[in-house]
């Protein structure tokens, strides 16, 4: 029987681009200090390229504001 290991995901980084996602919930979890509501609570994610993210990696880490807006990375 073969088992597939769950992907290792850094919850502080965007799973699409790898940049810090600045998630207030993760900052609060790491520091134990209450944070204001996260920026993601006020963003429309309909333009986010979540289809590029494998289903097994969804819901494990927040995407960053740039990826949420569908803005390509600057080189």
FENZI-V348504 format. One line per field, one symbol per residue. psi: psi as a letter, one per 20 degrees, with the letter a starting at -180 (. if undefined). Layout:
psi=???
This chain:
psi=ppqpqqqppoiiqpigiiqpikphhhgggghjpqqrqqhiikqojhiplihipqhiiqjhqqrrhghhijpqqp.
